[in-house]
Amino acid sequence: MALVKKILPAIVALIVIAYLFIFETPSTRLFDKPSDQATQKAPAFFMTDFVSSQYDENGRLSQQLRGLRADHFQPKGKASAKDYTLVQQLKADIYNPDQAPWHIVADKGRATHRGDRIELTGNVHLFQKDPVKGVTELFTNKLIYFTKRQVAQTNAPVKIVTPQGVTTAKGLKANIKTEQFTLTKKVKGIYEPD
């Protein structure tokens, strides 16, 4: 009986080890290189409550991006031109010399082309609070912002509110640097002169 008590743990350990090697052997596919058609389902990394700042060649703050969460995806399984980042509760500030800053707020953003292009969706609000000209606001549900060129465009309905009036249209191209807005289709406006 004492011999059985001493040998029993060793027998149980051998049975468990044999079971693991026979039935639970890890698949050799774990070590295979992923195919080019493989797609990533989970983010490669994520950030929460983040701030990203960019500076111009003179060291001045040019853009600042904030968000509640950012999930970065690498569809090829490694860094490539196909990478993209999904941002929740996006807020961006755009700074240019001799100009009041522009601000962008959106429910979601999808940054592509190494951050050069951000597709904004859901309650998109682009606005500027200028101490001389007053507040200029743009509202839409979809907007594409090109960060390097500081150009925003959409084919969706837009509403622009300024101290002089309200303008609506379907489609817009806006150059943030030059503050020129071009409305493309179905433009309607109410203008109130000073």
C-alpha positions in Angstrom: 0.0 0.0 0.0 2.8 2.4 0.8 4.5 1.5 -2.5 1.3 2.4 -4.4 1.1 5.8 -2.6 4.7 6.5 -3.7 4.2 5.4 -7.3 0.7 6.7 -7.9 1.8 10.4 -8.4 4.5 9.3 -10.9 2.0 7.2 -12.8 -0.6 10.1 -12.9 2.2 12.5 -14.1 3.2 10.1 -16.9 -0.5 9.7 -18.0 -0.9 13.5 -18.1 2.3 14.0 -20.1 1.4 11.2 -22.5 -2.0 12.8 -23.0 -0.5 16.2 -23.7 1.9 14.8 -26.3 -0.6 12.6 -28.0 -3.8 14.6 -28.0 -2.8 18.2 -27.3 0.2 18.7 -29.4 0.4 22.3 -30.7 -0.2 22.6 -34.4 2.8 23.0 -36.6 0.8 25.7 -38.4 1.7 28.1 -35.5 5.2 28.3 -36.9 4.2 28.8 -40.6 4.7 32.2 -42.2 1.3 33.8 -42.8 0.1 34.0 -46.4 -0.2 37.3 -48.2 -4.0 36.9 -48.2 -4.1 36.7 -44.4 -6.0 39.6 -42.8 -5.6 40.9 -39.3 -8.7 40.8 -37.1 -7.3 42.4 -34.0 -5.3 45.6 -33.8 -1.5 45.3 -33.8 -1.6 47.9 -30.9 -3.9 50.5 -29.4 -3.7 53.7 -27.4 -6.3 55.2 -25.1 -6.8 58.8 -24.1 -3.9 59.9 -26.4 -2.5 63.2 -27.8 -0.3 63.3 -30.9 1.5 66.5 -31.8 3.1 67.5 -35.1 5.5 70.5 -35.5 6.5 72.4 -38.6 10.1 72.9 -39.9 10.4 76.0 -37.6 9.5 74.0 -34.5 6.0 75.5 -34.2 3.0 73.3 -33.3 1.1 72.7 -36.6 -1.4 70.0 -35.7 -2.5 68.2 -32.6 -4.7 65.0 -32.6 -6.5 63.6 -29.6 -8.8 60.7 -29.1 -10.5 58.4 -26.7 -9.0 55.3 -28.3 -6.9 54.5 -31.4 -6.6 51.0 -32.8 -3.8 50.4 -35.3 -4.3 47.6 -37.8 -1.7 46.0 -40.1 -3.7 43.9 -42.6 -0.5 42.3 -44.0 0.6 41.2 -40.6 3.5 43.6 -40.7 4.0 47.3 -41.4 2.9 48.2 -44.9 1.1 50.9 -46.9 -2.2 49.1 -46.2 -2.0 50.0 -42.4 -4.8 52.1 -40.9 -5.8 53.4 -37.6 -9.3 53.7 -36.2 -9.9 56.6 -33.8 -12.9 57.0 -31.5 -14.0 60.5 -30.4 -11.4 62.3 -32.6 -10.5 65.9 -31.9 -7.9 67.8 -34.0 -6.5 71.3 -33.8 -4.8 72.9 -36.9 -2.5 75.8 -36.4 -1.2 78.2 -39.1 0.7 81.4 -38.6 -1.4 84.6 -38.5 -4.6 82.6 -38.2 -6.9 81.5 -35.4 -6.7 77.7 -35.0 -9.2 75.4 -36.7 -10.7 72.5 -34.8 -12.2 69.3 -36.0 -14.4 67.0 -33.9 -15.9 63.7 -35.1 -17.3 60.5 -33.6 -14.8 58.4 -35.6 -11.8 58.7 -37.8 -9.9 56.3 -40.0 -6.3 57.4 -40.7 -4.6 55.9 -43.8 -1.6 56.7 -46.0 0.6 57.0 -43.0 -1.7 59.5 -41.4 -1.8 61.8 -44.4 -5.5 61.1 -44.9 -8.2 60.9 -42.2 -11.8 59.9 -43.1 -14.1 61.4 -40.5 -17.6 60.1 -39.8 -20.4 60.9 -37.5 -21.2 64.4 -36.2 -18.3 66.0 -38.0 -17.8 69.6 -36.8 -15.1 71.8 -38.3 -14.9 75.2 -36.7 -12.8 78.3 -36.1 -13.2 81.0 -33.4 -11.6 84.1 -34.9 -11.5 87.2 -32.5 -12.1 89.5 -35.5 -14.3 87.5 -38.0 -16.3 85.6 -35.4 -17.1 81.9 -35.3 -17.2 79.9 -38.6 -18.7 76.4 -38.3 -19.1 73.5 -40.7 -21.3 70.5 -40.0 -21.5 67.2 -41.9 -21.6 63.5 -41.4 -18.6 62.6 -43.5 -15.4 64.5 -44.3 -12.0 63.5 -45.6 -9.1 65.6 -44.3 -5.6 65.6 -45.9 -3.3 66.5 -43.1 -0.2 67.6 -45.0 -2.1 69.8 -47.5 -4.6 70.9 -44.9 -7.5 70.3 -47.3 -10.9 68.9 -46.3 -13.5 67.6 -48.8 -16.8 65.8 -48.9 -19.6 64.8 -51.2 -22.1 64.7 -48.3 -24.5 67.4 -47.3 -22.8 70.3 -45.4 -24.0 73.2 -43.4 -21.8 76.3 -42.9 -22.7 78.8 -40.2 -21.0 82.2 -40.0 -21.9 85.5 -38.3 -23.1 86.6 -41.8 -25.5 83.7 -42.4 -26.1 80.0 -43.1 -25.2 78.1 -46.2 -26.0 74.6 -47.2 -24.7 72.4 -50.0 -24.0 68.9 -51.1 -20.3 68.7 -51.4 -17.4 70.9 -50.4 -13.7 71.4 -50.8 -12.0 73.5 -48.1 -8.4 74.7 -47.9 -7.7 75.4 -44.3 -4.5 77.3 -44.9 -6.0 79.8 -47.3 -9.5 79.6 -45.6 -11.1 79.2 -49.1 -14.3 77.0 -49.2 -15.7 75.8 -52.5 -19.2 74.4 -52.4 -20.0 72.0 -55.2 -23.7 71.2 -55.6 -27.2 72.4 -54.5 -25.9 75.5 -52.8 -28.4 77.5 -50.8 -27.7 80.4 -48.5 -29.1 83.1 -46.3 -26.9 86.1 -46.0 -27.3 88.9 -43.4 -25.1 91.9 -44.1 -23.6 93.8 -41.2 
